[in-house]
Amino acid sequence: MKEKLKQLYKTVILKHNKTPYNYQKNPSAVHQIEAYNPLCGDQFKLYMDVVDGKIVQAHFHGYGCAISKASTSVLVKNLEKKSIEEALELCRIFKQLTDPNEEPTKHIEIKEFEAFEAAKDFPSRLSCATLSWEAIKEYLDKEQEKTL
């Protein structure tokens, strides 16, 4: 099973690093979130437009290693058409998958998410896989608090 997971990890990373989803600047986006890791230099800007509580568009731009770029691409791809609550749930699922101290409690229907579960086996790369996810989650948590 581990070899199968590692192969999926490599495949997803190569695909999303080479042809990332919505990899472009969108300075007119209402929401712009910075994801930066000062230890390795990975830095992305995430752009989102939210209408009636739904993320209608998501883009990103920046630079980083293949793992952080691929993970950010998977994030952006899966944010579109989601409500804030659904997006936060995706972030929780991704965290469970990648956190070495947690066991996933839900069946994961998004195969690309499963690929990053292999990051548990590479502790030095874990922050690369979770960088943009943590930035989005923090931002969405604050946005959700404003509406309560």
N, C-alpha and C positions, 0 to 999 in steps of 0.2 A: 504493500500500500504506500509506503513512504516513497519508493521510487516513482510510482505513478504520480504522486503529489508533486514531487520535485520536477518531473517532466512537465506537468501542467504549469507549474510556477515559471519554468524557463520559457514555455510557449507563450504564456500571457505577457510576460515581461518583454520578450522580443517583439511581439506583435504591437503592443501599446507604446513601446519606445520608438519603434520605427514609424508607426502611423498613429499618433495619439489622437484621441477623440476631441474635437473642438479646440484644437491647440491654436489659439489666436487671441490677440488682445481685443478687449471690448471696453474701451474707456467710457462708453456711454452707459454701461451697466449700473444699475442702482446700487447694487451691493458688490463691494470689492474687498476681498479678504487676502491678507498676506500670510503666507506659510513660509517660514524661514527657519533653517537649522544652522545656527552659528558655528557648530562644531565641524560640519562637513561642507557648508556653503550652499546646500540645496536651497533654492528660493523660487517660489511660484506665487503668482497672483491669480486668484480665482475670481471670476466675474459671474454674477447671478442677477437675473431679473425675476422678481416674484410678483405675481398678479393674483389677487384674491387668495392669498395663502398658498399658492402653488408656484414652484420653481418652473418657469416657462423656458428659460434659457440658462445654460451654464457653459462657460468657456474657461480656459486657463492658458497661462503663458509663463515662461521663466526657464530656469535651467536647474539641472540636478542629475544625479546618477540615473541609470536606466530603471532601477527599482522605484525610485521616488516619482519619476516621470510616468511610468506605467501605472503605478498606484493612483496617481492624481488623474490620469486619463480614465481609469475605471470608475473613480469617484464621480467625475464630471458626467460621464456617460449615464450613470445610474441616478443622478440627482434630477435630471430633467423629468418634468411631468409629475414630480412628487410634491406632496404637501410638506410643510416644515416638520410635522410630526413623523411622516413617513421617512423623510431624510434623516431625522435624528435616530429613528429605528435602524436604518441602514448603517449608520455610524456605530450604534451599539453592537450590531451583529458583526461588523468588521472588527471591532475591538475585541470581542469575544474570540473571534477566529485567530487573531494575531497575538493575543496576550498569552504568554507562556504559563501564567498562573490561573487561567480560566479554561473551562471546557465549554464548547459551544452548546447552548441549550435549545437551539432551534435548528431545524433542517434548513440548509442553505440551498436555495433554488438558483442562485446566481453562481455559475461555475467559476467565473472570473474571481469572485471573492474567495472561493476555496483555494485557489492558487496561492493566495498570500498567506494561507495558514502555514505554508512551508517556511515563512519568515521566522517562525518560532525556533527553527533549527539554525538560524543565522543571527544570533543576538546583536552582532555589530551592524546588521542591516535592518533591524526592526524599526528603528526610528525613520529610516528611509521610506519604509512601507506605510508608516502611519502618519507621517508629517502633515499632509494636506487634510487627511481625515480628522485629525485632532483640531486643526485650525478651523475647519468647517463646523465641527461639532460645537466648539467653544462659541463661535459666532452665532450659530443657530440657537443655542441655549439662551444667549443674551437677547436675541430677537424674540424668542418665545416668551421670555420673562416680561418684555415690554407689553405684550398683548394680554397678560394675565391681570 
